[in-house]
Amino acid sequence: MTQAGEIKVMTSGAFKEAYQALVPEFERASGRKVATIQAPSIDMMKRLKGGETVDLVIMAGNSIDELVREGKIVPGSRADLARSGIGVAVRAGASRPDIGSVDALKRALLAAQSVTYSSGPSGVYLAGLFDRLGIAEALKHKVKQVKGGPVGPLLARGEAEIGFQQVSELLPVAGIDYVGPLPPEVQQITVFSAGLHVAAQEPEGAKSLVKFLTAPEAAPAIRKSGMEP
């Protein structure tokens, strides 16, 4: 339960690393406390549409736009925080597949024993990409979709051979090796944004946090996490 005056934030996993680095700095600089609820995007949408209230929501920009249309986020309050691409990873020490071109990526996927991706924005995109590449049917029996969680731990445990997720969600995971981003021709850049909840109890505090997260001084932490401000 949050104390009076705390800024209540609900955020998805992709912005987690940058967020965790920046929020303590904000708290020190502002004297305000931040209470954080982290949840998978799919759960966030369910909870927010179901009536849960916070001060600030951080997730993919298109989801923020959807919540505006649903009357949950203040129109015009969307603030873009970072851009993120999709990356590829394998278990630490495993052979790294060639993903330097679209054809190489297809070969790597077809050769893999198992493939994993999440139920977040990257997973939605990948399901469509595999279909466009004409390999969805061939991969169907070996795809493991992680419902509401990161794919890194699955790779680390050896439960999947090759995994896909936002770069920022792969880099901090122990026990995996980051191979690289998707080839440029098939890369999907997702913009992660903040939006003010219509029922925010601390709207000014939420706005001051957004200002802090979008300031030039926040850029190094965002880049270090694998995203671009």
Residue pairs with C-beta under 8 A, 6 or more apart in sequence:
2 8
2 35
3 33
3 35
5 32
5 33
5 202
5 205
6 32
6 33
6 34
6 35
6 202
7 32
7 33
7 34
7 35
7 55
7 56
7 202
7 205
7 206
7 209
8 34
8 35
8 37
8 54
8 55
8 56
8 201
8 202
9 34
9 35
9 36
9 37
9 54
9 55
9 56
9 57
9 58
9 206
9 209
10 36
10 37
10 38
10 39
10 44
10 47
10 48
10 52
10 54
10 56
10 57
10 58
11 19
11 36
11 37
11 38
11 39
11 57
11 58
11 59
12 38
12 39
12 40
12 41
12 44
12 58
12 59
12 60
12 120
12 192
13 38
13 40
13 41
13 120
13 150
13 166
13 169
14 60
14 84
14 120
14 121
14 166
14 168
14 169
14 190
14 192
14 227
15 58
15 81
15 82
15 168
15 192
15 225
15 227
16 38
16 168
16 169
17 168
17 171
17 172
17 224
17 225
17 226
18 81
18 82
18 168
18 218
18 221
18 222
18 224
18 225
18 227
19 36
19 58
19 213
21 221
21 224
21 225
22 212
22 213
22 218
22 221
23 34
23 36
23 209
25 212
26 32
26 34
26 209
26 212
26 213
27 33
27 34
29 212
30 205
30 208
30 209
30 212
32 205
32 208
32 209
34 209
37 54
39 47
39 148
40 118
40 119
40 120
40 147
40 148
40 149
41 59
41 60
41 63
41 119
41 120
41 121
42 119
42 120
42 147
42 148
43 148
44 57
44 59
44 63
45 63
45 66
45 67
48 54
48 57
48 67
48 70
48 72
48 197
49 67
49 70
49 72
53 197
53 199
53 200
53 201
54 197
54 200
55 196
55 197
55 200
55 201
55 202
55 203
55 205
55 206
56 194
56 195
56 196
56 197
56 200
56 206
56 209
56 210
57 64
57 67
57 72
57 73
57 194
57 195
57 196
57 197
58 81
58 192
58 193
58 194
59 192
59 193
60 120
60 121
60 190
60 191
60 192
60 193
61 78
61 80
61 190
61 191
61 192
61 193
62 121
63 121
64 73
64 78
64 193
64 194
64 195
65 78
67 73
67 195
68 74
68 75
68 78
68 195
71 198
72 197
72 198
73 195
73 196
73 197
73 198
74 195
74 196
74 197
74 198
74 200
77 195
77 196
78 193
78 194
78 195
79 193
79 194
79 195
79 210
79 213
79 214
80 191
80 192
80 193
80 214
81 192
81 193
81 194
81 213
81 214
81 222
81 229
82 168
82 191
82 192
82 222
82 225
82 227
82 228
82 229
83 189
83 190
83 191
83 192
83 227
83 228
83 229
84 166
84 167
84 168
84 189
84 190
84 191
84 192
84 226
84 227
84 228
85 166
85 167
85 181
85 182
85 187
85 188
85 189
85 190
86 122
86 125
86 126
86 164
86 165
86 166
86 167
86 181
86 182
86 187
86 188
87 164
87 165
87 166
87 167
87 170
87 171
87 178
87 179
87 180
87 181
87 182
87 226
88 97
88 99
88 162
88 163
88 164
88 178
88 179
88 180
88 181
88 182
89 151
89 152
89 155
89 162
89 163
89 164
89 165
89 170
89 173
89 176
89 177
89 178
89 179
90 96
90 97
90 155
90 161
90 162
90 163
90 176
90 177
90 179
91 155
91 156
91 158
91 161
91 175
91 176
91 177
92 156
92 174
92 175
92 176
92 177
93 177
94 161
94 177
96 177
96 179
97 104
97 108
97 111
97 112
97 162
97 179
98 104
98 107
98 108
99 105
99 108
99 179
99 180
99 182
99 183
100 183
101 183
102 133
102 183
102 185
102 186
104 183
105 182
105 183
105 186
106 133
106 135
108 162
109 115
109 130
109 135
109 139
109 162
110 135
110 138
110 139
112 142
112 161
112 162
113 142
113 161
114 142
114 143
114 144
114 159
114 160
114 161
114 162
115 139
115 142
115 143
115 144
115 160
115 161
115 162
115 163
115 164
116 143
116 144
116 145
116 146
116 151
116 154
116 155
116 159
116 160
116 162
116 163
116 164
117 123
117 126
117 127
117 143
117 145
117 146
117 151
117 163
117 164
117 165
118 145
118 146
118 149
118 150
118 151
118 164
118 165
118 169
119 145
119 146
119 147
119 148
120 165
120 166
121 166
121 188
121 190
122 164
122 165
122 166
122 188
122 190
123 145
123 146
123 164
123 165
125 188
126 164
127 136
129 186
129 188
130 136
130 139
130 143
133 186
144 154
144 159
144 160
146 154
150 165
150 169
150 173
151 160
151 163
151 164
151 165
151 169
151 170
152 163
152 165
152 169
152 170
152 173
152 175
152 176
153 173
153 175
154 160
154 163
155 161
155 162
155 163
155 173
155 175
155 176
156 173
156 174
156 175
156 176
157 175
163 170
163 176
164 182
166 190
166 226
166 227
167 178
167 181
167 226
167 227
168 225
168 226
168 227
170 176
170 178
170 226
171 178
171 225
171 226
172 225
181 187
182 188
192 227
194 209
194 210
194 213
196 203
196 206
196 207
196 210
197 206
200 206
212 218
214 229
218 229
219 229
222 228
222 229
223 229
